[in-house]
Amino acid sequence: MKTLVMATNNAHKLAEIREMLGGEYEILGLADVGCNEDIPETAPTIEGNAEMKARYVLEHYGLDCFSDDTGLEIDALGGEPGVHSARYGGVAHDSERNIDKVLRLMAEVPAGRRTARFRTAIVLLQSGRLHRFEGRVEGRILTERHGTGGFGYDSIFQPVEGDGRTFAQMAGNEKNAISHRGRAVAALVQFIKQQA
Ligand code: IMP
């Protein structure tokens, strides 16, 4: 069986990709290859960060690898938080602070100008070649939180394609069917399956 490293220690992401590649590939996480350091993510774009992480794994461990990076792009904030989504509120991975900052900055923004999108970039380094994949979902930023599911900015993001609910009000499989990451991962999986 071929081996592919996903440059993450997020158990949820690893389980999702293992399920989708069902038995065709052995998917290893960073801990599985003995990588316990924080891989630098200092590029100015999500594409750059995804590439940085994938190259790090190839250079240090010599294994084919893919990596994903996601950003929420809010038009009224000039595309912010974008590549800064994880630590927008000042503390890494503190979603409540991140949301508080977005709602504060957008307090005066009228309904018609609250457009936004989630974008996921995936970079695959396989057999010495680089392949890029992207997934995106358009939506609106609400003025307050709705729902308790999901994570990150889910409770203030209302996808255009839905029925008015936020991502935090949807079941996981409903969100994955239209989400940025679901779409990017689907494109990656389709490509990998063609190779097999
Ligand atoms: P990552 O690149 O997957 O680590 O995502 C970076 C940041 O974007 C996360 O820390 C979250 O704040 C946000 N984010 C990523 N994906 C989602 C999502 O599906 N819903 C809400 N927020 C997300």
Residues whose N, C-alpha, C, O or C-beta is under 5 A from the ligand:
A	BS01	IMP	D68 D69 T70 S85 A86 F151 G152 Y153 D154
